[in-house]
Amino acid sequence: MEKNTLNTRKQQATPRGVGVMCNWYAEKAENATIWDTEGRVFTDFAGGIAVLNTGHRHPKIIKAVTQQLEHFTHTAYQVTPYESYISLAERINDIAPIEGEAKTAFFTTGAEAVENAVKIARSYTGRHGIITFGNAFHGRSFMTMAMTGKTAPYKRDFGVMPAGVFHARYPVACNGVTVDDAIESIHNIFSEDISAHDVAAIVLEPVQGEGGFHIAPPEFLVQLRKICDEQGILLIADEVQSGFARTGQIFAMQYHQVKADLITMAKSLGGGFPISGVVGRAEVMDAPQAGGLGGTYAGSPVAVAAAHAVLDIIQEEYLCERAHTLGKSLVSLLEQLKESYPSVIQDVRALGSMIAVEVTTADIAKAIQNHAMENGLLLLTCGKYGNVIRFLYPLTIPTEQFNAGLQILEQSFASL
């Protein structure tokens, strides 16, 4: 079907609030390649917004899902449970950087995981307050919108947000916000907005996703952990975007000696199938009463089968190591481009293959993105001002295809 016909139908049938980046339509995808309805070929450096660390339609995921389809598609775990949910929880408990015994519950979306982490924290502490950070992104439900530190487009026009959420500053060196500044902002919240003994949790992304791939300094995590321990506050790490080998570790928190009390996960856990989860200290996870957690599709057996395959693939194909290998090549190119275009590139940020380049304006970022797409490379932007290009290619991408994508990226900067 012609693209123009589909564009007309989309405009007539779907609301403008669902913003769509591409004006072309996917027909088929395999690993790091997408074919559109007109036969054009694109190398995917977007990964379905960090969902496809294992690539499109990985054969082991397709096999696992197909086998599950031959047994059953749905029972609702809290009605009729299944072993695969339990064994997936056991696997997550074993690898998550949680102090002591851990437990895991599964849900469907990233926002749902974050909402449930808040529920668990409030139940355990008996407190209501939540502190998050400026420029954070935690989801599009009302609670997670309140937690998100950016108004447009996420909160604008949607009315009053849920109460009890307060935003501290996130340390960003290139913006002049130091660790001390960020910690001071938390103490200011305690003295000006909500008493520390009313705060249930501090929630942060160890690497901010939509906010521009800002990486939390180790000393910041140390001081957050100290505050939480002194004040009886839980520390929650939102790893929805940073999890499952993207940073070169299963979880970005594994880079730190500091342990979170709860970790949220989603996106690449399912390899393209919708599943999310919360893992945390067993005593904390057990705080809600029976029936307090769950959901009709929470821990779908089909998505659970996919998640098992994802964990196998990460281990068998050494995707954490591959994240570092690919990341070093991309960072090397970006540093060269920074030398060539010093007035364009402001900063390069990287942890494994969670990499971003910040340029001077959103218009420049958009121009690079458009040129890349015209030449067959799909890129995403992010950041407070939309001036950050982020890279979320599948970690399974063939080296030759990856290098070809870097050439297009280089040409896109040259096109400026």
Buried (B, 14 or more C-beta within 10 A) or exposed (E): EEBEEBBEEEEEEEEEEEEEEEEBBEEEBEBBBBBBBEEEEBBBBBBBBBBBBBBBBBEBBBEBBEEBEEEEEEEBBBEEEBEBBBEBBEBBBEBBBBEEEBBBBBBBBBBBBBBBBBBBBBBBBEBBBBBBBBBBBBBBBBBBBBBBBBEEEBBEEEEEBBEBBBBBBBBBEEBEBBBEBBBEBBEEBBEEBBEBEBBBBBBBBBBBBBBBBBBBBEEBBBBBBEBBEEBEBBBBBBBBBBBBBBBBBBBBBBBBEBBBBBBBBBBBBBBBBBBBBBBBBEEBBEBBEEEEBBBEBBBBBBBBBBBBBBBBBBEEBBBBEBBBBBBBBBBEBBBEBBEEBEEBBBBBBBBBBBBBBBBBEBEBBBBBBEBBBEBBBBBBBBBBEEBBBBBBBBBBBBEEBBEBBBEBBBBBBEEE
